[in-house]
Amino acid sequence: MMALRAHSRGGPEQLVYERAPKPAPAPGEVLVSVHAAAVTFAELGWESIWTREDGTDRTPIIPGHEVSGTVEETTGGSSYEVGDEVYGLIGFDRDGAAAEYVCVPEIGLARKPSSATHEQAAAMALSALTAWQALIDHARLQPQEKVLITGGSGGVGVYAVQIARARGAEVTATGGAAGRELVTRLGAHQYLDYAAGPVDRELSGFDVVLDAAGAGDGEALYRVLRPGGRMILLAAPPNADRAKKHDVDATFFVVSPNGGELAHLASLVDESVLEPIVSQTFSLADGRSAYESGKLPHPPGKTVIIVP
């Protein structure tokens, strides 16, 4: 098969479009013929991409852990049949979907939203799941609570805004000026431009803060939370002393594959509750450029690699 691979640690400059062995599914896995793979720009900097659990080197690696495609091959007792359209999240310690084929554990798969394209489904596999786990599993967001989402026009933020609005929360989002129209349309009641300065200048009294921008748990974010509020961090663990000082429950987590939650998110797309957002697309042969584009201005949403 053709794939995008890196033989040495580094950034996008290490990625090469080349022939690679076609994988075979192990028990509990399906072989997916890839139609689209979404890009997480930061993933090439993650240790789990490059090493196995025992610390040994994994190179050459294939990036792109958000997939949408059709089932090509199954193993015994599978929940899927050849030809099923699926989407999902692949564990970061495995080869990803920037290739013509990828093996995916069934625990990380669900049937693709019937109303979405493969590009749209791939774009939501990690981001929408992260937003769901952040707001529902960890923050336990309730109707009528006030939630602040930083990075509202980012890959995770666009789904967090929609999920929070559907939950019946009062949603405030931050972001750049270019994201205002989209994020407001997706459900934000209030939008604060980054240029306005620290968020605590104008905001306060939130029940939940989701730092979807990866800015970290700075003092300003703590000050906008009410005592007993919840902060969810995606970039790094919280400062325990700062959280205690402000009487805030601060949680850091890394998204995990969950087929049941992906199936629920797919149903929300088909019910027009959730709208997948694709920023830009690249061919698999031009996959290196897809990863390089993370340093350039681009529309809100996810960058997606299309596989012929």
BELQUIPE-V355864 format. One record per pair of residues at least 12 apart in sequence whose C-alpha atoms are under 10 Angstrom apart, sorted by sequence separation. I is the first residue (numbers start at 0). J is the second residue. D is the distance in whole Angstrom. If there is no record, write none. Layout:
{{I	J	D} {I	J	D}}
This chain:
{{2	14	10} {3	15	5} {4	16	6} {5	17	10} {48	60	7} {49	61	10} {69	81	7} {70	82	5} {71	83	8} {89	101	9} {134	146	9} {147	159	10} {148	160	7} {160	172	7} {171	183	9} {178	190	9} {179	191	8} {208	220	7} {230	242	9} {237	249	6} {290	302	9} {2	15	8} {3	16	5} {4	17	7} {48	61	9} {49	62	10} {69	82	5} {70	83	5} {71	84	10} {89	102	9} {90	103	9} {111	124	10} {146	159	10} {147	160	9} {159	172	9} {170	183	10} {179	192	8} {208	221	9} {229	242	10} {236	249	8} {237	250	7} {279	292	9} {289	302	7} {290	303	10} {2	16	6} {3	17	6} {4	18	9} {48	62	8} {68	82	9} {69	83	5} {70	84	7} {89	103	6} {90	104	9} {146	160	9} {172	186	10} {173	187	10} {176	190	9} {178	192	9} {216	230	8} {236	250	7} {237	251	7} {289	303	8} {290	304	10} {1	16	7} {2	17	6} {3	18	9} {4	19	8} {68	83	8} {69	84	4} {70	85	7} {88	103	8} {89	104	8} {109	124	10} {148	163	9} {157	172	9} {171	186	9} {172	187	6} {175	190	10} {176	191	9} {177	192	9} {205	220	10} {208	223	8} {216	231	9} {227	242	10} {235	250	9} {236	251	5} {289	304	7} {1	17	6} {2	18	6} {3	19	9} {48	64	10} {68	84	6} {69	85	6} {70	86	10} {87	103	8} {88	104	9} {89	105	10} {108	124	9} {147	163	10} {156	172	8} {170	186	7} {171	187	6} {172	188	8} {173	189	9} {174	190	8} {175	191	8} {176	192	6} {203	219	10} {205	221	10} {207	223	9} {208	224	7} {215	231	10} {216	232	7} {227	243	10} {235	251	6} {236	252	8} {288	304	10} {0	17	8} {1	18	5} {2	19	6} {43	60	10} {67	84	8} {68	85	6} {69	86	8} {86	103	10} {87	104	9} {88	105	10} {89	106	9} {90	107	8} {107	124	9} {146	163	8} {156	173	9} {169	186	9} {170	187	5} {171	188	6} {172	189	6} {173	190	6} {174	191	7} {175	192	5} {176	193	8} {202	219	10} {203	220	9} {205	222	9} {206	223	9} {207	224	7} {215	232	7} {228	245	9} {229	246	9} {230	247	7} {231	248	9} {232	249	7} {233	250	9} {234	251	8} {235	252	8} {286	303	9} {287	304	10} {0	18	6} {1	19	6} {2	20	9} {67	85	6} {68	86	6} {87	105	9} {88	106	9} {89	107	6} {145	163	9} {146	164	10} {156	174	9} {169	187	8} {170	188	5} {171	189	5} {172	190	5} {173	191	5} {174	192	5} {175	193	6} {176	194	8} {202	220	10} {203	221	9} {204	222	9} {205	223	6} {206	224	6} {207	225	9} {214	232	9} {215	233	8} {216	234	9} {226	244	10} {227	245	8} {228	246	8} {229	247	6} {230	248	6} {231	249	6} {232	250	6} {233	251	6} {234	252	8} {235	253	9} {279	297	8} {286	304	6} {0	19	6} {1	20	8} {2	21	9} {43	62	8} {66	85	8} {67	86	4} {68	87	9} {87	106	9} {88	107	5} {89	108	8} {144	163	9} {168	187	10} {169	188	7} {170	189	7} {171	190	6} {172	191	6} {173	192	6} {174	193	6} {175	194	8} {199	218	9} {200	219	8} {203	222	7} {204	223	6} {205	224	5} {206	225	6} {213	232	7} {214	233	9} {215	234	7} {216	235	9} {226	245	7} {227	246	5} {228	247	5} {229	248	5} {230	249	5} {231	250	5} {232	251	5} {233	252	6} {234	253	9} {278	297	7} {279	298	7} {285	304	8} {286	305	9} {0	20	6} {1	21	9} {42	62	8} {43	63	10} {66	86	5} {67	87	7} {87	107	5} {88	108	7} {143	163	10} {151	171	9} {152	172	8} {153	173	10} {168	188	10} {169	189	9} {170	190	9} {171	191	8} {172	192	9} {173	193	6} {174	194	9} {175	195	10} {197	217	10} {199	219	5} {202	222	9} {203	223	4} {204	224	5} {205	225	6} {206	226	9} {207	227	10} {208	228	8} {209	229	9} {210	230	8} {211	231	9} {212	232	9} {213	233	6} {214	234	7} {215	235	7} {216	236	9} {217	237	9} {221	241	8} {225	245	9} {226	246	5} {227	247	5} {228	248	6} {229	249	6} {230	250	6} {231	251	6} {232	252	7} {233	253	7} {278	298	5} {279	299	9} {283	303	9} {284	304	9} {285	305	10} {286	306	10} {0	21	5} {42	63	8} {65	86	8} {66	87	5} {67	88	9} {86	107	8} {87	108	4} {88	109	9} {142	163	9} {143	164	9} {151	172	5} {152	173	8} {153	174	8} {157	178	10} {161	182	9} {164	185	8} {165	186	8} {173	194	10} {197	218	9} {198	219	6} {199	220	7} {202	223	6} {203	224	6} {204	225	5} {205	226	9} {206	227	8} {207	228	6} {208	229	6} {209	230	6} {210	231	6} {211	232	7} {212	233	8} {213	234	5} {214	235	9} {215	236	9} {216	237	6} {217	238	9} {221	242	7} {224	245	8} {225	246	8} {226	247	6} {227	248	7} {228	249	8} {229	250	8} {230	251	9} {231	252	8} {232	253	9} {233	254	9} {277	298	8} {278	299	5} {279	300	8} {280	301	9} {281	302	8} {282	303	9} {283	304	6} {284	305	9} {0	22	9} {40	62	10} {42	64	9} {65	87	6} {66	88	6} {86	108	6} {87	109	6} {133	155	10} {140	162	10} {141	163	9} {142	164	9} {144	166	9} {145	167	10} {146	168	7} {147	169	9} {148	170	8} {149	171	9} {150	172	7} {151	173	6} {152	174	6} {153	175	10} {160	182	7} {161	183	10} {164	186	6} {173	195	10} {197	219	6} {198	220	7} {199	221	9} {200	222	10} {201	223	9} {202	224	9} {203	225	7} {204	226	9} {205	227	10} {206	228	5} {207	229	5} {208	230	5} {209	231	5} {210	232	5} {211	233	7} {212	234	8} {213	235	8} {215	237	8} {216	238	7} {224	246	9} {225	247	8} {226	248	9} {227	249	10} {276	298	10} {277	299	8} {278	300	4} {279	301	7} {280	302	6} {281	303	6} {282	304	5} {283	305	6} {284	306	8} {39	62	9} {40	63	9} {64	87	8} {65	88	5} {66	89	8} {85	108	7} {86	109	6} {87	110	8} {140	163	8} {142	165	9} {143	166	8} {144	167	8} {145	168	6} {146	169	6} {147	170	6} {148	171	6} {149	172	6} {150	173	6} {151	174	6} {152	175	8} {160	183	9} {161	184	9} {162	185	10} {163	186	8} {164	187	7} {197	220	8} {199	222	6} {200	223	9} {205	228	7} {206	229	6} {207	230	6} {208	231	6} {209	232	6} {210	233	7} {211	234	8} {215	238	9} {218	241	8} {221	244	9} {222	245	7} {224	247	8} {276	299	7} {277	300	5} {278	301	5} {279	302	5} {280	303	5} {281	304	5} {282	305	5} {283	306	5} {284	307	9} {38	62	8} {39	63	7} {64	88	6} {65	89	6} {85	109	6} {86	110	6} {87	111	8} {130	154	9} {131	155	9} {142	166	6} {143	167	6} {144	168	5} {145	169	5} {146	170	5} {147	171	5} {148	172	5} {149	173	5} {150	174	5} {151	175	9} {152	176	10} {157	181	8} {158	182	10} {160	184	10} {161	185	6} {162	186	9} {163	187	9} {164	188	9} {198	222	9} {199	223	5} {204	228	9} {205	229	9} {206	230	9} {207	231	8} {208	232	9} {209	233	8} {210	234	8} {217	241	9} {218	242	9} {221	245	7} {276	300	5} {277	301	5} {278	302	5} {279	303	6} {280	304	6} {281	305	6} {282	306	6} {283	307	8} {37	62	10} {38	63	5} {39	64	8} {63	88	9} {64	89	5} {65	90	9} {84	109	9} {85	110	4} {86	111	5} {96	121	10} {129	154	10} {130	155	6} {134	159	7} {141	166	7} {142	167	4} {143	168	4} {144	169	6} {145	170	6} {146	171	6} {147	172	6} {148	173	6} {149	174	7} {150	175	8} {152	177	9} {153	178	9} {157	182	7} {160	185	7} {161	186	6} {173	198	8} {198	223	7} {199	224	9} {205	230	10} {216	241	9} {221	246	9} {222	247	10} {275	300	8} {276	301	7} {277	302	6} {278	303	8} {279	304	9} {280	305	7} {281	306	9} {282	307	8} {36	62	9} {37	63	6} {38	64	8} {39	65	9} {63	89	9} {64	90	7} {65	91	10} {79	105	9} {83	109	10} {84	110	6} {85	111	4} {86	112	8} {129	155	7} {130	156	7} {133	159	8} {134	160	10} {140	166	8} {141	167	7} {142	168	5} {143	169	6} {144	170	9} {145	171	8} {146	172	8} {147	173	8} {148	174	9} {152	178	5} {156	182	9} {157	183	10} {159	185	10} {160	186	6} {161	187	8} {216	242	9} {221	247	7} {275	301	9} {276	302	9} {277	303	7} {36	63	6} {37	64	7} {38	65	7} {64	91	7} {78	105	8} {83	110	7} {84	111	6} {85	112	8} {126	153	9} {127	154	8} {128	155	9} {129	156	10} {130	157	9} {131	158	8} {132	159	10} {135	162	9} {140	167	9} {141	168	7} {142	169	8} {143	170	9} {151	178	8} {152	179	8} {158	185	9} {159	186	10} {160	187	6} {218	245	9} {35	63	9} {36	64	7} {37	65	5} {38	66	10} {63	91	9} {64	92	10} {68	96	10} {77	105	8} {83	111	9} {84	112	9} {85	113	10} {126	154	6} {127	155	6} {130	158	6} {131	159	7} {134	162	8} {135	163	9} {140	168	8} {141	169	10} {150	178	9} {151	179	9} {152	180	10} {157	185	7} {158	186	10} {159	187	10} {160	188	10} {221	249	9} {11	40	9} {14	43	10} {36	65	5} {37	66	7} {62	91	9} {64	93	8} {66	95	8} {67	96	9} {71	100	9} {73	102	10} {79	108	10} {84	113	9} {125	154	9} {126	155	5} {127	156	9} {129	158	9} {130	159	5} {134	163	7} {152	181	7} {153	182	10} {157	186	9} {10	40	9} {13	43	10} {35	65	8} {36	66	5} {37	67	9} {64	94	8} {65	95	7} {66	96	6} {70	100	10} {71	101	10} {72	102	9} {79	109	9} {125	155	8} {126	156	8} {127	157	8} {128	158	9} {129	159	8} {130	160	9} {131	161	10} {151	181	9} {152	182	6} {157	187	10} {10	41	9} {35	66	6} {36	67	6} {62	93	9} {63	94	8} {64	95	5} {65	96	7} {66	97	8} {68	99	10} {69	100	10} {70	101	10} {71	102	10} {78	109	10} {79	110	9} {86	117	8} {123	154	8} {126	157	9} {127	158	5} {128	159	9} {130	161	9} {131	162	7} {135	166	9} {151	182	6} {152	183	10} {171	202	9} {10	42	9} {11	43	8} {34	66	8} {35	67	5} {36	68	9} {60	92	10} {61	93	8} {62	94	6} {63	95	5} {64	96	6} {65	97	9} {68	100	9} {70	102	10} {73	105	10} {85	117	9} {122	154	8} {123	155	9} {126	158	7} {127	159	7} {130	162	8} {131	163	9} {134	166	10} {150	182	10} {151	183	9} {10	43	6} {33	66	7} {34	67	6} {35	68	7} {60	93	8} {61	94	5} {62	95	5} {63	96	5} {64	97	8} {68	101	10} {70	103	10} {84	117	9} {86	119	10} {87	120	8} {88	121	9} {122	155	10} {126	159	9} {130	163	9} {152	185	10} {216	249	9} {9	43	7} {10	44	7} {32	66	10} {33	67	6} {34	68	5} {60	94	6} {61	95	5} {62	96	7} {63	97	5} {86	120	6} {87	121	7} {123	157	10} {127	161	9} {151	185	10} {171	205	9} {8	43	8} {9	44	7} {31	66	9} {32	67	8} {33	68	4} {34	69	8} {57	92	9} {59	94	9} {60	95	8} {61	96	7} {62	97	6} {63	98	9} {66	101	9} {85	120	9} {86	121	6} {88	123	9} {89	124	9} {123	158	8} {127	162	9} {170	205	10} {8	44	9} {31	67	8} {32	68	5} {33	69	7} {57	93	9} {58	94	10} {61	97	6} {62	98	9} {85	121	10} {86	122	10} {87	123	9} {88	124	6} {89	125	9} {151	187	9} {169	205	9} {172	208	10} {31	68	6} {32	69	5} {33	70	9} {57	94	9} {61	98	7} {64	101	10} {66	103	9} {86	123	9} {87	124	5} {88	125	6} {169	206	10} {170	207	10} {171	208	10} {172	209	10} {173	210	10} {5	43	9} {8	46	10} {30	68	10} {31	69	6} {32	70	6} {33	71	9} {86	124	7} {87	125	8} {88	126	10} {168	206	10} {173	211	10} {174	212	8} {30	69	9} {31	70	5} {32	71	6} {64	103	10} {148	187	9} {151	190	8} {168	207	10} {172	211	10} {173	212	9} {8	48	10} {9	49	10} {19	59	10} {29	69	10} {30	70	6} {31	71	5} {32	72	9} {51	91	10} {52	92	8} {61	101	10} {88	128	9} {147	187	10} {151	191	10} {207	247	10} {209	249	10} {8	49	7} {29	70	7} {30	71	5} {31	72	7} {50	91	10} {51	92	6} {67	108	9} {69	110	9} {87	128	9} {146	187	10} {149	190	10} {206	247	10} {207	248	10} {208	249	9} {209	250	10} {210	251	10} {7	49	9} {19	61	10} {29	71	7} {30	72	5} {31	73	9} {48	90	9} {49	91	9} {50	92	7} {51	93	8} {65	107	10} {66	108	9} {67	109	10} {68	110	10} {69	111	9} {147	189	9} {148	190	10} {149	191	9} {150	192	10} {207	249	10} {6	49	10} {29	72	6} {30	73	6} {47	90	9} {48	91	6} {49	92	7} {50	93	9} {67	110	9} {68	111	8} {147	190	10} {150	193	9} {5	49	10} {28	72	9} {29	73	5} {30	74	9} {47	91	6} {48	92	5} {49	93	9} {67	111	7} {149	193	9} {14	59	10} {28	73	7} {29	74	7} {46	91	9} {47	92	5} {48	93	7} {49	94	10} {14	60	9} {15	61	10} {27	73	8} {28	74	7} {29	75	10} {45	91	9} {46	92	9} {47	93	9} {48	94	8} {14	61	9} {24	71	10} {26	73	8} {27	74	7} {28	75	9} {45	92	10} {48	95	9} {8	56	10} {14	62	9} {24	72	7} {25	73	9} {26	74	6} {27	75	8} {29	77	8} {68	116	10} {69	117	10} {7	56	10} {23	72	8} {24	73	7} {25	74	7} {26	75	7} {27	76	8} {28	77	8} {29	78	10} {42	91	8} {67	116	9} {68	117	7} {149	198	9} {7	57	10} {8	58	8} {23	73	9} {24	74	7} {25	75	10} {26	76	9} {27	77	7} {29	79	8} {31	81	9} {32	82	9} {34	84	10} {36	86	10} {67	117	5} {68	118	9} {159	209	8} {6	57	9} {7	58	7} {8	59	9} {23	74	10} {26	77	9} {27	78	9} {28	79	10} {29	80	9} {30	81	9} {31	82	9} {35	86	9} {36	87	10} {37	88	10} {66	117	8} {67	118	7} {147	198	10} {6	58	5} {7	59	7} {8	60	9} {29	81	9} {31	83	9} {32	84	10} {33	85	10} {34	86	10} {36	88	10} {66	118	9} {67	119	9} {68	120	9} {159	211	8} {5	58	7} {6	59	4} {7	60	9} {31	84	9} {32	85	10} {33	86	9} {67	120	6} {68	121	9} {156	209	9} {4	58	9} {5	59	5} {6	60	7} {31	85	8} {66	120	8} {67	121	5} {156	210	9} {157	211	9} {4	59	6} {5	60	5} {6	61	9} {31	86	9} {65	120	9} {66	121	5} {67	122	9} {147	202	9} {155	210	10} {156	211	6} {3	59	10} {4	60	5} {5	61	7} {65	121	5} {66	122	8} {67	123	10} {147	203	10} {155	211	6} {156	212	8} {3	60	8} {4	61	5} {5	62	8} {64	121	9} {65	122	7} {66	123	9} {67	124	8} {147	204	10} {154	211	8} {155	212	8} {2	60	10} {3	61	6} {4	62	7} {37	95	10} {38	96	10} {63	121	10} {65	123	8} {66	124	7} {145	203	10} {146	204	9} {147	205	7} {151	209	10} {153	211	7} {154	212	9} {2	61	7} {3	62	7} {36	95	8} {37	96	8} {38	97	9} {65	124	5} {66	125	9} {145	204	8} {146	205	6} {147	206	8} {148	207	8} {149	208	8} {150	209	9} {151	210	9} {152	211	9} {153	212	7} {2	62	9} {3	63	9} {36	96	6} {37	97	8} {64	124	9} {65	125	6} {144	204	10} {145	205	5} {146	206	6} {147	207	6} {148	208	6} {149	209	6} {150	210	7} {151	211	7} {152	212	9} {35	96	8} {36	97	6} {64	125	8} {65	126	9} {144	205	8} {145	206	5} {146	207	5} {147	208	5} {148	209	5} {149	210	5} {150	211	5} {151	212	8} {34	96	9} {35	97	8} {36	98	8} {144	206	6} {145	207	7} {146	208	6} {147	209	6} {148	210	6} {149	211	5} {150	212	4} {33	96	7} {34	97	10} {35	98	9} {36	99	10} {143	206	10} {144	207	8} {145	208	9} {146	209	8} {147	210	8} {148	211	6} {149	212	5} {150	213	8} {32	96	9} {33	97	8} {34	98	9} {35	99	9} {147	211	10} {148	212	8} {149	213	8} {150	214	9} {31	96	9} {33	98	7} {34	99	8} {141	206	9} {149	214	8} {32	98	9} {33	99	5} {34	100	9} {140	206	8} {141	207	10} {32	99	6} {33	100	5} {140	207	7} {31	99	8} {32	100	5} {33	101	7} {138	206	9} {139	207	9} {31	100	6} {32	101	7} {33	102	10} {138	207	7} {30	100	7} {31	101	5} {32	102	9} {138	208	9} {30	101	6} {31	102	6} {138	209	9} {149	220	9} {22	94	10} {29	101	8} {30	102	5} {31	103	7} {28	101	10} {29	102	6} {30	103	6} {134	207	8} {147	220	9} {28	102	6} {29	103	6} {30	104	9} {134	208	9} {27	102	10} {28	103	5} {29	104	6} {30	105	10} {134	209	8} {27	103	9} {28	104	4} {29	105	7} {133	209	7} {147	223	9} {21	98	9} {23	100	9} {24	101	9} {25	102	8} {27	104	6} {28	105	5} {133	210	10} {147	224	9} {21	99	8} {22	100	7} {23	101	8} {24	102	6} {25	103	9} {26	104	9} {27	105	6} {28	106	8} {133	211	9} {146	224	9} {155	233	10} {19	98	9} {21	100	7} {22	101	7} {23	102	7} {24	103	8} {25	104	8} {26	105	10} {27	106	8} {28	107	9} {29	108	9} {130	209	9} {145	224	9} {18	98	9} {19	99	10} {20	100	10} {21	101	8} {22	102	7} {24	104	9} {28	108	10} {145	225	10} {16	97	9} {17	98	9} {21	102	9} {35	116	9} {36	117	9} {37	118	8} {130	211	8} {16	98	9} {34	116	10} {35	117	6} {36	118	7} {37	119	9} {129	211	9} {146	228	10} {34	117	6} {35	118	5} {36	119	10} {37	120	9} {38	121	9} {39	122	10} {145	228	10} {146	229	9} {147	230	9} {148	231	10} {33	117	9} {34	118	8} {35	119	9} {36	120	9} {37	121	5} {38	122	8} {146	230	10} {35	120	8} {36	121	6} {37	122	5} {126	211	10} {35	121	6} {36	122	8} {37	123	8} {39	125	9} {34	121	9} {35	122	9} {37	124	8} {38	125	10} {39	126	9} {185	272	10} {33	121	10} {36	124	9} {37	125	8} {185	273	9} {37	126	10} {140	229	9} {185	274	8} {4	94	9} {138	228	9} {139	229	9} {4	95	10} {138	229	6} {3	95	9} {137	229	9} {138	230	8} {2	95	10} {3	96	9} {4	97	8} {137	230	9} {138	231	7} {2	96	8} {3	97	6} {4	98	9} {137	231	7} {2	97	6} {3	98	6} {134	229	10} {181	276	10} {1	97	9} {2	98	4} {3	99	9} {134	230	10} {1	98	6} {2	99	6} {133	230	10} {134	231	8} {0	98	7} {1	99	6} {2	100	8} {133	231	6} {0	99	6} {1	100	9} {2	101	10} {133	232	8} {0	100	7} {133	233	8} {162	264	10} {165	267	10} {130	233	10} {129	233	9} {162	267	9} {165	272	7} {164	272	10} {165	273	9} {138	248	9} {162	272	8} {138	249	9} {161	272	8} {162	273	7} {137	249	10} {138	250	8} {161	273	6} {137	250	8} {160	273	10} {161	274	8} {137	251	9} {159	273	10} {39	154	9} {137	252	9} {158	273	7} {38	154	10} {157	273	10} {158	274	8} {133	250	9} {157	274	9} {158	275	8} {182	299	9} {133	251	9} {157	275	9} {158	276	8} {181	299	8} {133	252	8} {157	276	7} {132	252	9} {133	253	9} {178	298	8} {132	253	9} {133	254	8} {154	275	10} {177	298	8} {178	299	7} {132	254	7} {154	276	8} {177	299	8} {178	300	10} {129	252	9} {131	254	9} {132	255	9} {153	276	10} {154	277	9} {129	253	8} {130	254	9} {152	276	10} {154	278	9} {129	254	5} {132	257	10} {153	278	10} {128	254	7} {129	255	8} {128	255	8} {129	256	10} {126	254	9} {128	256	8} {132	260	9} {125	254	8} {128	257	8} {131	260	8} {125	255	9} {128	258	10} {131	261	9} {125	256	8} {124	256	9} {128	260	7} {127	260	10} {128	261	7} {131	264	8} {127	261	8} {128	263	10} {125	261	9} {128	264	8} {124	261	7} {127	264	7} {123	261	9} {127	265	10} {124	264	9} {123	264	9} {124	265	10} {123	265	9} {157	299	8} {158	300	9} {156	299	10} {157	300	7} {156	300	9} {157	301	10} {120	265	8} {123	268	10} {153	298	9} {154	299	7} {155	300	8} {127	273	9} {152	298	9} {153	299	6} {154	300	5} {155	301	9} {127	274	10} {152	299	5} {153	300	6} {154	301	5} {107	255	8} {108	256	8} {109	257	9} {110	258	9} {120	268	9} {127	275	8} {151	299	9} {152	300	7} {153	301	8} {154	302	9} {106	255	10} {107	256	4} {108	257	7} {109	258	5} {112	261	10} {126	275	10} {151	300	10} {106	256	7} {107	257	5} {108	258	5} {109	259	7} {111	261	9} {112	262	8} {115	265	9} {123	273	10} {105	256	9} {106	257	6} {107	258	5} {108	259	8} {109	260	9} {110	261	8} {111	262	8} {112	263	10} {114	265	9} {123	274	9} {124	275	10} {104	256	9} {105	257	9} {106	258	5} {107	259	8} {108	260	10} {109	261	6} {110	262	7} {112	264	8} {113	265	8} {114	266	10} {123	275	6} {105	258	7} {106	259	8} {107	260	9} {108	261	7} {109	262	5} {110	263	10} {111	264	10} {112	265	5} {113	266	9} {115	268	8} {122	275	7} {123	276	8} {104	258	10} {107	261	8} {108	262	8} {109	263	9} {111	265	6} {112	266	7} {114	268	7} {115	269	8} {121	275	9} {122	276	7} {123	277	9} {106	261	10} {109	264	9} {110	265	8} {111	266	9} {112	267	9} {113	268	9} {114	269	6} {119	274	9} {120	275	7} {122	277	6} {109	265	8} {110	266	10} {112	268	6} {113	269	7} {114	270	9} {119	275	5} {120	276	9} {121	277	9} {122	278	9} {111	268	10} {112	269	6} {114	271	9} {118	275	9} {119	276	7} {120	277	9} {111	269	10} {112	270	10} {118	276	9} {119	277	6} {115	274	9} {116	275	9} {118	277	7} {119	278	10} {115	275	8} {118	279	10} {118	280	8} {90	254	10} {91	255	9} {90	255	7} {91	256	10} {88	254	9} {89	255	9} {90	256	7} {88	255	8} {89	256	7} {88	256	5} {89	257	10} {87	256	8} {88	257	8} {87	257	8} {88	258	9} {87	258	7} {86	258	9} {88	261	9} {87	261	7} {126	300	9} {86	261	8} {87	262	9} {126	301	8} {86	262	9} {125	301	10} {85	262	10} {123	300	9} {122	300	8} {123	301	8} {86	265	9} {122	301	5} {121	301	9} {122	302	7} {121	302	10} {122	303	7} {119	301	9} {121	303	7} {122	304	10} {118	301	9} {120	303	10} {121	304	9} {99	283	9} {118	302	9} {119	303	8} {121	305	10} {97	282	10} {98	283	7} {118	303	6} {97	283	7} {98	284	10} {117	303	10} {118	304	8} {97	284	10} {118	305	7} {98	286	10} {117	305	9} {118	306	10} {97	286	8} {97	303	10} {98	304	9} {99	305	10} {100	306	9} {97	304	7} {98	305	10} {99	306	6} {96	304	9} {97	305	9} {98	306	7} {99	307	8} {97	306	8} {98	307	10} {96	306	9} {63	286	10} {62	286	10} {63	290	10} {62	290	10} {66	303	10} {65	303	9} {66	304	10} {67	305	10} {68	306	9} {37	277	9} {63	303	9} {63	304	9} {38	280	10} {37	280	9} {36	280	10} {37	281	10} {35	280	9} {36	281	10} {35	281	10} {35	282	9} {36	283	9} {43	290	9} {35	283	9} {38	286	9} {42	290	10} {34	283	10} {40	289	9} {41	290	9} {36	286	10} {39	289	10} {40	290	6} {38	289	7} {39	290	8} {40	291	8} {37	289	10} {38	290	7} {40	292	9} {41	293	9} {40	293	6} {39	293	9} {40	294	9} {38	293	9} {40	301	10} {39	301	8} {40	302	9} {38	301	7} {39	302	8} {37	301	7} {38	302	5} {39	303	9} {37	302	6} {38	303	6} {36	302	9} {37	303	4} {38	304	7} {16	283	8} {17	284	9} {36	303	6} {37	304	6} {16	284	6} {35	303	7} {36	304	5} {37	305	9} {15	284	9} {16	285	8} {35	304	6} {36	305	7} {15	285	9} {16	286	8} {34	304	9} {35	305	5} {36	306	8} {14	285	10} {15	286	8} {16	287	8} {33	304	10} {34	305	6} {35	306	6} {14	286	8} {15	287	7} {33	305	8} {34	306	5} {35	307	9} {14	287	6} {33	306	6} {34	307	7} {13	287	8} {14	288	9} {32	306	9} {33	307	8} {11	286	9} {12	287	7} {32	307	10} {11	287	6} {12	288	9} {14	290	9} {10	287	10} {11	288	8} {11	289	9} {12	290	9} {11	290	6} {12	291	8} {3	283	7} {10	290	8} {11	291	6} {2	283	7} {3	284	8} {10	291	8} {11	292	9} {1	283	9} {2	284	8} {3	285	9} {4	286	10} {11	293	10} {1	284	9} {3	286	7} {4	287	9} {2	286	9} {3	287	8} {2	306	10} {1	306	10}}
